[in-house]
Each structure stands twice: as C-alpha cells, then as structure tokens.
Amino acid sequence: MEKLRLLADIDDKLVRELKKRLIDEKLKYKEWLTAQIKEYLKKKGKGKSE
C-alpha cells in the first residue's frame, strides 16, 4: 500500500483509476504502468511536433 500512497500524493485520479482497474478488470500493475507510459510518450511526442 506504500506505493499507492506515494502515487496518491502525485495524482489522486490515477490512483482511483488504478485501484478500480486492478479490482474490476484484474489488470496487472505492470500492464497498467506500461499503458500509462506509452500514453504519456504519445502525448509528449504530439506536443513536440506542434
């Protein structure tokens, strides 16, 4: 629970989404984190080209 507490200090919305998906969708943390990183990089790339 320590890791979720640290994440909660950073972004409350992400923590709620993660907890819900871990429970409801039986999502693995690594899968969720990988998707978040890919989405971040995709957005970051769009910002550079504009």
PDBQT receptor file of N, H, CA, C and O in Angstrom, charges set to zero:
ATOM      1  N   MET A   1       0.815  -1.198   0.000  1.00  0.00    +0.000 N 
ATOM      2  CA  MET A   1       0.000   0.000   0.000  1.00  0.00    +0.000 C 
ATOM      3  C   MET A   1       0.860   1.264   0.000  1.00  0.00    +0.000 C 
ATOM      4  O   MET A   1       0.375   2.336  -0.360  1.00  0.00    +0.000 OA
ATOM      5  N   GLU A   2       2.111   1.154   0.394  1.00  0.00    +0.000 N 
ATOM      6  H   GLU A   2       2.505   0.283   0.686  1.00  0.00    +0.000 HD
ATOM      7  CA  GLU A   2       3.017   2.295   0.397  1.00  0.00    +0.000 C 
ATOM      8  C   GLU A   2       3.146   2.915  -0.990  1.00  0.00    +0.000 C 
ATOM      9  O   GLU A   2       3.137   4.138  -1.126  1.00  0.00    +0.000 OA
ATOM     10  N   LYS A   3       3.266   2.082  -2.016  1.00  0.00    +0.000 N 
ATOM     11  H   LYS A   3       3.273   1.088  -1.906  1.00  0.00    +0.000 HD
ATOM     12  CA  LYS A   3       3.436   2.595  -3.372  1.00  0.00    +0.000 C 
ATOM     13  C   LYS A   3       2.203   3.368  -3.818  1.00  0.00    +0.000 C 
ATOM     14  O   LYS A   3       2.322   4.407  -4.468  1.00  0.00    +0.000 OA
ATOM     15  N   LEU A   4       1.029   2.873  -3.474  1.00  0.00    +0.000 N 
ATOM     16  H   LEU A   4       0.932   2.030  -2.946  1.00  0.00    +0.000 HD
ATOM     17  CA  LEU A   4      -0.189   3.590  -3.837  1.00  0.00    +0.000 C 
ATOM     18  C   LEU A   4      -0.274   4.908  -3.079  1.00  0.00    +0.000 C 
ATOM     19  O   LEU A   4      -0.777   5.894  -3.617  1.00  0.00    +0.000 OA
ATOM     20  N   ARG A   5       0.203   4.942  -1.852  1.00  0.00    +0.000 N 
ATOM     21  H   ARG A   5       0.612   4.140  -1.415  1.00  0.00    +0.000 HD
ATOM     22  CA  ARG A   5       0.189   6.178  -1.073  1.00  0.00    +0.000 C 
ATOM     23  C   ARG A   5       1.067   7.223  -1.768  1.00  0.00    +0.000 C 
ATOM     24  O   ARG A   5       0.667   8.381  -1.886  1.00  0.00    +0.000 OA
ATOM     25  N   LEU A   6       2.238   6.833  -2.220  1.00  0.00    +0.000 N 
ATOM     26  H   LEU A   6       2.563   5.892  -2.123  1.00  0.00    +0.000 HD
ATOM     27  CA  LEU A   6       3.125   7.749  -2.926  1.00  0.00    +0.000 C 
ATOM     28  C   LEU A   6       2.461   8.254  -4.202  1.00  0.00    +0.000 C 
ATOM     29  O   LEU A   6       2.516   9.447  -4.500  1.00  0.00    +0.000 OA
ATOM     30  N   LEU A   7       1.845   7.368  -4.944  1.00  0.00    +0.000 N 
ATOM     31  H   LEU A   7       1.800   6.398  -4.702  1.00  0.00    +0.000 HD
ATOM     32  CA  LEU A   7       1.151   7.753  -6.168  1.00  0.00    +0.000 C 
ATOM     33  C   LEU A   7      -0.016   8.685  -5.852  1.00  0.00    +0.000 C 
ATOM     34  O   LEU A   7      -0.304   9.603  -6.619  1.00  0.00    +0.000 OA
ATOM     35  N   ALA A   8      -0.686   8.453  -4.728  1.00  0.00    +0.000 N 
ATOM     36  H   ALA A   8      -0.452   7.706  -4.104  1.00  0.00    +0.000 HD
ATOM     37  CA  ALA A   8      -1.814   9.294  -4.334  1.00  0.00    +0.000 C 
ATOM     38  C   ALA A   8      -1.357  10.727  -4.107  1.00  0.00    +0.000 C 
ATOM     39  O   ALA A   8      -2.089  11.670  -4.408  1.00  0.00    +0.000 OA
ATOM     40  N   ASP A   9      -0.154  10.895  -3.579  1.00  0.00    +0.000 N 
ATOM     41  H   ASP A   9       0.440  10.129  -3.334  1.00  0.00    +0.000 HD
ATOM     42  CA  ASP A   9       0.375  12.234  -3.370  1.00  0.00    +0.000 C 
ATOM     43  C   ASP A   9       0.622  12.942  -4.698  1.00  0.00    +0.000 C 
ATOM     44  O   ASP A   9       0.606  14.171  -4.765  1.00  0.00    +0.000 OA
ATOM     45  N   ILE A  10       0.844  12.182  -5.728  1.00  0.00    +0.000 N 
ATOM     46  H   ILE A  10       0.857  11.184  -5.674  1.00  0.00    +0.000 HD
ATOM     47  CA  ILE A  10       1.138  12.749  -7.042  1.00  0.00    +0.000 C 
ATOM     48  C   ILE A  10      -0.142  13.025  -7.832  1.00  0.00    +0.000 C 
ATOM     49  O   ILE A  10      -0.338  14.137  -8.323  1.00  0.00    +0.000 OA
ATOM     50  N   ASP A  11      -1.005  12.031  -7.956  1.00  0.00    +0.000 N 
ATOM     51  H   ASP A  11      -0.846  11.128  -7.557  1.00  0.00    +0.000 HD
ATOM     52  CA  ASP A  11      -2.211  12.194  -8.772  1.00  0.00    +0.000 C 
ATOM     53  C   ASP A  11      -3.332  11.309  -8.240  1.00  0.00    +0.000 C 
ATOM     54  O   ASP A  11      -3.347  10.098  -8.460  1.00  0.00    +0.000 OA
ATOM     55  N   ASP A  12      -4.250  11.926  -7.552  1.00  0.00    +0.000 N 
ATOM     56  H   ASP A  12      -4.237  12.910  -7.373  1.00  0.00    +0.000 HD
ATOM     57  CA  ASP A  12      -5.370  11.218  -6.926  1.00  0.00    +0.000 C 
ATOM     58  C   ASP A  12      -6.220  10.460  -7.945  1.00  0.00    +0.000 C 
ATOM     59  O   ASP A  12      -6.663   9.342  -7.682  1.00  0.00    +0.000 OA
ATOM     60  N   LYS A  13      -6.446  11.070  -9.102  1.00  0.00    +0.000 N 
ATOM     61  H   LYS A  13      -6.086  11.979  -9.316  1.00  0.00    +0.000 HD
ATOM     62  CA  LYS A  13      -7.285  10.459 -10.139  1.00  0.00    +0.000 C 
ATOM     63  C   LYS A  13      -6.661   9.157 -10.658  1.00  0.00    +0.000 C 
ATOM     64  O   LYS A  13      -7.365   8.168 -10.861  1.00  0.00    +0.000 OA
ATOM     65  N   LEU A  14      -5.343   9.159 -10.872  1.00  0.00    +0.000 N 
ATOM     66  H   LEU A  14      -4.771   9.963 -10.707  1.00  0.00    +0.000 HD
ATOM     67  CA  LEU A  14      -4.665   7.959 -11.353  1.00  0.00    +0.000 C 
ATOM     68  C   LEU A  14      -4.756   6.820 -10.344  1.00  0.00    +0.000 C 
ATOM     69  O   LEU A  14      -4.912   5.659 -10.721  1.00  0.00    +0.000 OA
ATOM     70  N   VAL A  15      -4.660   7.153  -9.078  1.00  0.00    +0.000 N 
ATOM     71  H   VAL A  15      -4.533   8.097  -8.771  1.00  0.00    +0.000 HD
ATOM     72  CA  VAL A  15      -4.738   6.117  -8.044  1.00  0.00    +0.000 C 
ATOM     73  C   VAL A  15      -6.112   5.469  -8.046  1.00  0.00    +0.000 C 
ATOM     74  O   VAL A  15      -6.218   4.245  -7.980  1.00  0.00    +0.000 OA
ATOM     75  N   ARG A  16      -7.162   6.270  -8.120  1.00  0.00    +0.000 N 
ATOM     76  H   ARG A  16      -7.076   7.265  -8.174  1.00  0.00    +0.000 HD
ATOM     77  CA  ARG A  16      -8.524   5.714  -8.144  1.00  0.00    +0.000 C 
ATOM     78  C   ARG A  16      -8.722   4.835  -9.374  1.00  0.00    +0.000 C 
ATOM     79  O   ARG A  16      -9.307   3.756  -9.284  1.00  0.00    +0.000 OA
ATOM     80  N   GLU A  17      -8.232   5.300 -10.522  1.00  0.00    +0.000 N 
ATOM     81  H   GLU A  17      -7.757   6.176 -10.595  1.00  0.00    +0.000 HD
ATOM     82  CA  GLU A  17      -8.353   4.522 -11.760  1.00  0.00    +0.000 C 
ATOM     83  C   GLU A  17      -7.601   3.197 -11.641  1.00  0.00    +0.000 C 
ATOM     84  O   GLU A  17      -8.115   2.146 -12.024  1.00  0.00    +0.000 OA
ATOM     85  N   LEU A  18      -6.393   3.257 -11.114  1.00  0.00    +0.000 N 
ATOM     86  H   LEU A  18      -5.975   4.111 -10.804  1.00  0.00    +0.000 HD
ATOM     87  CA  LEU A  18      -5.584   2.046 -10.963  1.00  0.00    +0.000 C 
ATOM     88  C   LEU A  18      -6.264   1.046 -10.042  1.00  0.00    +0.000 C 
ATOM     89  O   LEU A  18      -6.382  -0.131 -10.383  1.00  0.00    +0.000 OA
ATOM     90  N   LYS A  19      -6.709   1.499  -8.884  1.00  0.00    +0.000 N 
ATOM     91  H   LYS A  19      -6.614   2.455  -8.607  1.00  0.00    +0.000 HD
ATOM     92  CA  LYS A  19      -7.371   0.595  -7.936  1.00  0.00    +0.000 C 
ATOM     93  C   LYS A  19      -8.598  -0.049  -8.568  1.00  0.00    +0.000 C 
ATOM     94  O   LYS A  19      -8.808  -1.256  -8.440  1.00  0.00    +0.000 OA
ATOM     95  N   LYS A  20      -9.415   0.763  -9.256  1.00  0.00    +0.000 N 
ATOM     96  H   LYS A  20      -9.245   1.743  -9.361  1.00  0.00    +0.000 HD
ATOM     97  CA  LYS A  20     -10.634   0.240  -9.885  1.00  0.00    +0.000 C 
ATOM     98  C   LYS A  20     -10.296  -0.809 -10.939  1.00  0.00    +0.000 C 
ATOM     99  O   LYS A  20     -10.911  -1.874 -10.976  1.00  0.00    +0.000 OA
ATOM    100  N   ARG A  21      -9.324  -0.511 -11.794  1.00  0.00    +0.000 N 
ATOM    101  H   ARG A  21      -8.824   0.355 -11.764  1.00  0.00    +0.000 HD
ATOM    102  CA  ARG A  21      -8.967  -1.448 -12.860  1.00  0.00    +0.000 C 
ATOM    103  C   ARG A  21      -8.315  -2.709 -12.311  1.00  0.00    +0.000 C 
ATOM    104  O   ARG A  21      -8.541  -3.798 -12.839  1.00  0.00    +0.000 OA
ATOM    105  N   LEU A  22      -7.511  -2.579 -11.263  1.00  0.00    +0.000 N 
ATOM    106  H   LEU A  22      -7.327  -1.695 -10.834  1.00  0.00    +0.000 HD
ATOM    107  CA  LEU A  22      -6.888  -3.761 -10.665  1.00  0.00    +0.000 C 
ATOM    108  C   LEU A  22      -7.949  -4.713 -10.122  1.00  0.00    +0.000 C 
ATOM    109  O   LEU A  22      -7.822  -5.932 -10.234  1.00  0.00    +0.000 OA
ATOM    110  N   ILE A  23      -8.990  -4.143  -9.536  1.00  0.00    +0.000 N 
ATOM    111  H   ILE A  23      -9.093  -3.153  -9.445  1.00  0.00    +0.000 HD
ATOM    112  CA  ILE A  23     -10.055  -4.959  -8.945  1.00  0.00    +0.000 C 
ATOM    113  C   ILE A  23     -11.036  -5.440 -10.015  1.00  0.00    +0.000 C 
ATOM    114  O   ILE A  23     -11.282  -6.639 -10.138  1.00  0.00    +0.000 OA
ATOM    115  N   ASP A  24     -11.594  -4.508 -10.788  1.00  0.00    +0.000 N 
ATOM    116  H   ASP A  24     -11.394  -3.533 -10.689  1.00  0.00    +0.000 HD
ATOM    117  CA  ASP A  24     -12.654  -4.831 -11.745  1.00  0.00    +0.000 C 
ATOM    118  C   ASP A  24     -12.159  -5.628 -12.953  1.00  0.00    +0.000 C 
ATOM    119  O   ASP A  24     -12.807  -6.580 -13.386  1.00  0.00    +0.000 OA
ATOM    120  N   GLU A  25     -11.029  -5.238 -13.478  1.00  0.00    +0.000 N 
ATOM    121  H   GLU A  25     -10.502  -4.464 -13.126  1.00  0.00    +0.000 HD
ATOM    122  CA  GLU A  25     -10.547  -5.853 -14.714  1.00  0.00    +0.000 C 
ATOM    123  C   GLU A  25      -9.433  -6.861 -14.486  1.00  0.00    +0.000 C 
ATOM    124  O   GLU A  25      -8.909  -7.448 -15.432  1.00  0.00    +0.000 OA
ATOM    125  N   LYS A  26      -9.081  -7.054 -13.230  1.00  0.00    +0.000 N 
ATOM    126  H   LYS A  26      -9.507  -6.577 -12.462  1.00  0.00    +0.000 HD
ATOM    127  CA  LYS A  26      -7.979  -7.960 -12.878  1.00  0.00    +0.000 C 
ATOM    128  C   LYS A  26      -6.719  -7.607 -13.667  1.00  0.00    +0.000 C 
ATOM    129  O   LYS A  26      -5.970  -8.475 -14.117  1.00  0.00    +0.000 OA
ATOM    130  N   LEU A  27      -6.519  -6.311 -13.813  1.00  0.00    +0.000 N 
ATOM    131  H   LEU A  27      -7.127  -5.606 -13.448  1.00  0.00    +0.000 HD
ATOM    132  CA  LEU A  27      -5.364  -5.785 -14.528  1.00  0.00    +0.000 C 
ATOM    133  C   LEU A  27      -4.120  -5.918 -13.662  1.00  0.00    +0.000 C 
ATOM    134  O   LEU A  27      -4.175  -5.722 -12.448  1.00  0.00    +0.000 OA
ATOM    135  N   LYS A  28      -3.021  -6.247 -14.278  1.00  0.00    +0.000 N 
ATOM    136  H   LYS A  28      -2.976  -6.406 -15.265  1.00  0.00    +0.000 HD
ATOM    137  CA  LYS A  28      -1.757  -6.321 -13.554  1.00  0.00    +0.000 C 
ATOM    138  C   LYS A  28      -1.118  -4.934 -13.549  1.00  0.00    +0.000 C 
ATOM    139  O   LYS A  28      -1.216  -4.189 -14.524  1.00  0.00    +0.000 OA
ATOM    140  N   TYR A  29      -0.468  -4.602 -12.445  1.00  0.00    +0.000 N 
ATOM    141  H   TYR A  29      -0.389  -5.207 -11.653  1.00  0.00    +0.000 HD
ATOM    142  CA  TYR A  29       0.146  -3.286 -12.294  1.00  0.00    +0.000 C 
ATOM    143  C   TYR A  29       1.112  -2.982 -13.438  1.00  0.00    +0.000 C 
ATOM    144  O   TYR A  29       1.120  -1.870 -13.966  1.00  0.00    +0.000 OA
ATOM    145  N   LYS A  30       1.920  -3.962 -13.819  1.00  0.00    +0.000 N 
ATOM    146  H   LYS A  30       1.914  -4.865 -13.390  1.00  0.00    +0.000 HD
ATOM    147  CA  LYS A  30       2.904  -3.751 -14.885  1.00  0.00    +0.000 C 
ATOM    148  C   LYS A  30       2.212  -3.380 -16.195  1.00  0.00    +0.000 C 
ATOM    149  O   LYS A  30       2.687  -2.505 -16.919  1.00  0.00    +0.000 OA
ATOM    150  N   GLU A  31       1.097  -4.037 -16.503  1.00  0.00    +0.000 N 
ATOM    151  H   GLU A  31       0.712  -4.747 -15.914  1.00  0.00    +0.000 HD
ATOM    152  CA  GLU A  31       0.351  -3.731 -17.730  1.00  0.00    +0.000 C 
ATOM    153  C   GLU A  31      -0.183  -2.299 -17.683  1.00  0.00    +0.000 C 
ATOM    154  O   GLU A  31      -0.101  -1.558 -18.663  1.00  0.00    +0.000 OA
ATOM    155  N   TRP A  32      -0.730  -1.926 -16.527  1.00  0.00    +0.000 N 
ATOM    156  H   TRP A  32      -0.797  -2.528 -15.731  1.00  0.00    +0.000 HD
ATOM    157  CA  TRP A  32      -1.286  -0.590 -16.364  1.00  0.00    +0.000 C 
ATOM    158  C   TRP A  32      -0.193   0.463 -16.518  1.00  0.00    +0.000 C 
ATOM    159  O   TRP A  32      -0.365   1.455 -17.226  1.00  0.00    +0.000 OA
ATOM    160  N   LEU A  33       0.936   0.232 -15.844  1.00  0.00    +0.000 N 
ATOM    161  H   LEU A  33       1.076  -0.574 -15.269  1.00  0.00    +0.000 HD
ATOM    162  CA  LEU A  33       2.035   1.183 -15.886  1.00  0.00    +0.000 C 
ATOM    163  C   LEU A  33       2.586   1.326 -17.302  1.00  0.00    +0.000 C 
ATOM    164  O   LEU A  33       2.879   2.438 -17.742  1.00  0.00    +0.000 OA
ATOM    165  N   THR A  34       2.725   0.232 -18.007  1.00  0.00    +0.000 N 
ATOM    166  H   THR A  34       2.487  -0.671 -17.650  1.00  0.00    +0.000 HD
ATOM    167  CA  THR A  34       3.207   0.259 -19.385  1.00  0.00    +0.000 C 
ATOM    168  C   THR A  34       2.272   1.093 -20.260  1.00  0.00    +0.000 C 
ATOM    169  O   THR A  34       2.732   1.899 -21.069  1.00  0.00    +0.000 OA
ATOM    170  N   ALA A  35       0.975   0.901 -20.102  1.00  0.00    +0.000 N 
ATOM    171  H   ALA A  35       0.602   0.245 -19.446  1.00  0.00    +0.000 HD
ATOM    172  CA  ALA A  35      -0.006   1.669 -20.879  1.00  0.00    +0.000 C 
ATOM    173  C   ALA A  35       0.084   3.158 -20.553  1.00  0.00    +0.000 C 
ATOM    174  O   ALA A  35      -0.016   3.994 -21.451  1.00  0.00    +0.000 OA
ATOM    175  N   GLN A  36       0.271   3.495 -19.277  1.00  0.00    +0.000 N 
ATOM    176  H   GLN A  36       0.352   2.816 -18.548  1.00  0.00    +0.000 HD
ATOM    177  CA  GLN A  36       0.388   4.898 -18.875  1.00  0.00    +0.000 C 
ATOM    178  C   GLN A  36       1.629   5.538 -19.489  1.00  0.00    +0.000 C 
ATOM    179  O   GLN A  36       1.582   6.678 -19.953  1.00  0.00    +0.000 OA
ATOM    180  N   ILE A  37       2.730   4.806 -19.490  1.00  0.00    +0.000 N 
ATOM    181  H   ILE A  37       2.768   3.880 -19.114  1.00  0.00    +0.000 HD
ATOM    182  CA  ILE A  37       3.977   5.329 -20.061  1.00  0.00    +0.000 C 
ATOM    183  C   ILE A  37       3.824   5.546 -21.561  1.00  0.00    +0.000 C 
ATOM    184  O   ILE A  37       4.243   6.577 -22.087  1.00  0.00    +0.000 OA
ATOM    185  N   LYS A  38       3.228   4.582 -22.249  1.00  0.00    +0.000 N 
ATOM    186  H   LYS A  38       2.888   3.744 -21.822  1.00  0.00    +0.000 HD
ATOM    187  CA  LYS A  38       3.018   4.720 -23.699  1.00  0.00    +0.000 C 
ATOM    188  C   LYS A  38       2.135   5.923 -24.014  1.00  0.00    +0.000 C 
ATOM    189  O   LYS A  38       2.413   6.673 -24.949  1.00  0.00    +0.000 OA
ATOM    190  N   GLU A  39       1.069   6.107 -23.233  1.00  0.00    +0.000 N 
ATOM    191  H   GLU A  39       0.843   5.498 -22.473  1.00  0.00    +0.000 HD
ATOM    192  CA  GLU A  39       0.165   7.239 -23.443  1.00  0.00    +0.000 C 
ATOM    193  C   GLU A  39       0.894   8.561 -23.205  1.00  0.00    +0.000 C 
ATOM    194  O   GLU A  39       0.728   9.516 -23.964  1.00  0.00    +0.000 OA
ATOM    195  N   TYR A  40       1.694   8.607 -22.155  1.00  0.00    +0.000 N 
ATOM    196  H   TYR A  40       1.829   7.831 -21.538  1.00  0.00    +0.000 HD
ATOM    197  CA  TYR A  40       2.472   9.807 -21.852  1.00  0.00    +0.000 C 
ATOM    198  C   TYR A  40       3.433  10.143 -22.996  1.00  0.00    +0.000 C 
ATOM    199  O   TYR A  40       3.511  11.290 -23.435  1.00  0.00    +0.000 OA
ATOM    200  N   LEU A  41       4.153   9.140 -23.466  1.00  0.00    +0.000 N 
ATOM    201  H   LEU A  41       4.089   8.208 -23.109  1.00  0.00    +0.000 HD
ATOM    202  CA  LEU A  41       5.111   9.367 -24.546  1.00  0.00    +0.000 C 
ATOM    203  C   LEU A  41       4.415   9.798 -25.831  1.00  0.00    +0.000 C 
ATOM    204  O   LEU A  41       4.935  10.626 -26.579  1.00  0.00    +0.000 OA
ATOM    205  N   LYS A  42       3.233   9.231 -26.084  1.00  0.00    +0.000 N 
ATOM    206  H   LYS A  42       2.811   8.558 -25.477  1.00  0.00    +0.000 HD
ATOM    207  CA  LYS A  42       2.458   9.597 -27.267  1.00  0.00    +0.000 C 
ATOM    208  C   LYS A  42       2.055  11.073 -27.191  1.00  0.00    +0.000 C 
ATOM    209  O   LYS A  42       2.183  11.808 -28.171  1.00  0.00    +0.000 OA
ATOM    210  N   LYS A  43       1.567  11.502 -26.020  1.00  0.00    +0.000 N 
ATOM    211  H   LYS A  43       1.463  10.905 -25.224  1.00  0.00    +0.000 HD
ATOM    212  CA  LYS A  43       1.173  12.900 -25.834  1.00  0.00    +0.000 C 
ATOM    213  C   LYS A  43       2.387  13.818 -25.921  1.00  0.00    +0.000 C 
ATOM    214  O   LYS A  43       2.313  14.898 -26.508  1.00  0.00    +0.000 OA
ATOM    215  N   LYS A  44       3.493  13.392 -25.341  1.00  0.00    +0.000 N 
ATOM    216  H   LYS A  44       3.553  12.515 -24.865  1.00  0.00    +0.000 HD
ATOM    217  CA  LYS A  44       4.712  14.190 -25.357  1.00  0.00    +0.000 C 
ATOM    218  C   LYS A  44       5.211  14.365 -26.788  1.00  0.00    +0.000 C 
ATOM    219  O   LYS A  44       5.675  15.443 -27.161  1.00  0.00    +0.000 OA
ATOM    220  N   GLY A  45       5.117  13.321 -27.577  1.00  0.00    +0.000 N 
ATOM    221  H   GLY A  45       4.740  12.445 -27.274  1.00  0.00    +0.000 HD
ATOM    222  CA  GLY A  45       5.530  13.384 -28.975  1.00  0.00    +0.000 C 
ATOM    223  C   GLY A  45       4.671  14.337 -29.779  1.00  0.00    +0.000 C 
ATOM    224  O   GLY A  45       5.180  15.059 -30.636  1.00  0.00    +0.000 OA
ATOM    225  N   LYS A  46       3.366  14.349 -29.512  1.00  0.00    +0.000 N 
ATOM    226  H   LYS A  46       2.953  13.763 -28.816  1.00  0.00    +0.000 HD
ATOM    227  CA  LYS A  46       2.459  15.265 -30.214  1.00  0.00    +0.000 C 
ATOM    228  C   LYS A  46       2.784  16.705 -29.868  1.00  0.00    +0.000 C 
ATOM    229  O   LYS A  46       2.715  17.587 -30.724  1.00  0.00    +0.000 OA
ATOM    230  N   GLY A  47       3.134  16.942 -28.628  1.00  0.00    +0.000 N 
ATOM    231  H   GLY A  47       3.190  16.225 -27.932  1.00  0.00    +0.000 HD
ATOM    232  CA  GLY A  47       3.471  18.296 -28.186  1.00  0.00    +0.000 C 
ATOM    233  C   GLY A  47       4.703  18.836 -28.885  1.00  0.00    +0.000 C 
ATOM    234  O   GLY A  47       4.779  20.031 -29.169  1.00  0.00    +0.000 OA
ATOM    235  N   LYS A  48       5.662  17.978 -29.165  1.00  0.00    +0.000 N 
ATOM    236  H   LYS A  48       5.600  17.007 -28.934  1.00  0.00    +0.000 HD
ATOM    237  CA  LYS A  48       6.901  18.400 -29.832  1.00  0.00    +0.000 C 
ATOM    238  C   LYS A  48       6.652  18.795 -31.279  1.00  0.00    +0.000 C 
ATOM    239  O   LYS A  48       7.214  19.779 -31.759  1.00  0.00    +0.000 OA
ATOM    240  N   SER A  49       5.810  18.034 -31.979  1.00  0.00    +0.000 N 
ATOM    241  H   SER A  49       5.353  17.234 -31.589  1.00  0.00    +0.000 HD
ATOM    242  CA  SER A  49       5.617  18.254 -33.412  1.00  0.00    +0.000 C 
ATOM    243  C   SER A  49       4.713  19.439 -33.717  1.00  0.00    +0.000 C 
ATOM    244  O   SER A  49       4.694  19.932 -34.845  1.00  0.00    +0.000 OA
ATOM    245  N   GLU A  50       3.975  19.893 -32.733  1.00  0.00    +0.000 N 
ATOM    246  H   GLU A  50       3.991  19.493 -31.817  1.00  0.00    +0.000 HD
ATOM    247  CA  GLU A  50       3.039  21.003 -32.993  1.00  0.00    +0.000 C 
ATOM    248  C   GLU A  50       3.685  22.350 -32.840  1.00  0.00    +0.000 C 
ATOM    249  O   GLU A  50       3.027  23.374 -33.026  1.00  0.00    +0.000 OA
TER     250      GLU A  50
